[in-house]
């Protein structure tokens, strides 16, 4: 059953959908991510090891020193040939190649960048980050040198966003602050819009679609037709330690491993 009601910014629809279990990867993992080739990157809770599995489930690389710089905060696998490991507490980015060998390490503190919550691979293989110290969105190279920066966000907004995720997608840059919503910029740092979808978890930008999760709902916002869709999700999704949407699949991190679901 589908029903529609008017909202201020978009058309709103709710649908039932099916999530079909396709694959399980047993193990004790603390974090995972997926790239656009269906490779899965798994951080083991006990061994401090990062392991890469290809789409067939075969091992494609191992990195054994994942906690050298403390607790790993996030992994950006936008470019499967260049993996970004971000250590927020140490303001450090470790860059790995496709075999999970270290290419280089970027100490942001040495560049006077100390307060960062999110990093992302740029379209040109440089790195985006939001420097909360001076409230600027910046693009840096592999040496940590600033190639581009925006104006001070304090001149743009009454209250400055604090993005927890940055996504470079199809000519635009998306910053997500759970308390303020999505901010869209062009590659020169010019603000295009703010879409106030608040308190979404595990957000993703795929093509022209924004995805995010509530406790019982998968949200999909189609920027081309300004339509927000809500899909009912199984109750057990709520117990997942981490959820990721990628390649028309949903991945759940549970206490006993990773589960991959097809979306029907």
Order of alpha helices (4+ residues) and beta strands (2+ residues): beta-beta-beta-beta-beta-beta-beta-beta-beta-beta-beta-beta-beta-beta-beta-beta-beta-beta-beta-beta-beta-beta-beta-beta-beta-beta
